[in-house]
Amino acid sequence: MTAALMGPGDLAGASVGTTAVGLSPRPGALVYIANLHSDTMSVVDTGTGMVVDSVPVGDGPDSVAVSPDGSRVYVTNSASDTVSVIDARTRTVIATVAVGDEPSRVTVSPDNRNVYVANVGSDNVSVISTRTRAVTDTVAVGDAPLGVAVAPDGCTLYVANAASGTVSVVRTATGTVTDTIPVGSGPTALVLTPDGRRMYVSNLTSDDVSVVDVHDGTETDRIPVGDQPAGIGVLPDGQQVYVANIGSDNVSVISTRGRAVTETVAVGDGPNGLAVSPDGSLVYVSNFDSDTLSVIDTSTARVTNTVTVGDGPTGVAAVQGKAGTARGPNTALVLLA
């Protein structure tokens, strides 16, 4: 199995849009979207319902993450093997960090000291110091690492290895792999519940989500979802998990208590990236083939807004306020057999 930087359908170009449909005011809420084919990051202000900026980054931007304080945005550039560091206030690139081959996912530690980057082409994870903006360690993991997530206490990093069908467990203090957990086929993204006890892994090629007991390091359940599940997020109360299904153009809503899909929400074409707003009221989904961002109201599980963004949107991250809590660096590379 190999990873390819492409979507399942036509990649017709589109310019960055400036309007949205029916956005309700949410002052200060921002959403960042990496646009793979326009080499930009769109900034959406959900209060005005507009794309307020388009930031040029590296070649093939694929995922995005925001620092816990909201001051920095990190974008992986899959075609130039770099990470762009963006000042969230000025919306300018202030540093470009060379990492491994085809960086595909990025996340920031809860203490804001390190940035973790999964390099799908070199089967490792780059560790970047937020202070020096330099790589301080490189950790070998499984084949074609895609999803990355850090435990709430910051002590453990979890890496989904798409071509190995496993999750690597990394001790962050030493940069060593302490365990390898078998999951489904083609794991592409993962998320931890707020209490850190459960992990949900989207398996692109087996069309399901693995439920992992973090304490025991074992898969305890598989939940069937839509076709080619990719981006994944959990609400702050831990009660629901949202999964973007690339192949079926919808989002599955999973009850964590019942471990079953309770709602299926139609979105745009080729949904892949997904982020949850910090307050849990909204879910943002990037639609790769329709160049849009769908906004789902979690109280009704319905799409309430659609925003036109850049060409080939992938990774999504959301932040509340100009310097507030951020959530959701989840995106996906499509795997081809």
Salt bridges, closest charged atoms under 4 A:
ASP53 OD2 - ARG91 NH1 3.95
ASP87 OD2 - ARG72 NH1 3.59
ASP111 OD2 - ARG113 NE 3.95
ASP208 OD2 - ARG222 NH1 3.55
ASP213 OD2 - ARG198 NH1 3.51
ASP216 OD1 - HIS215 ND1 3.15
GLU219 OE2 - ARG222 NE 2.44
GLU263 OE1 - ARG302 NH1 3.60
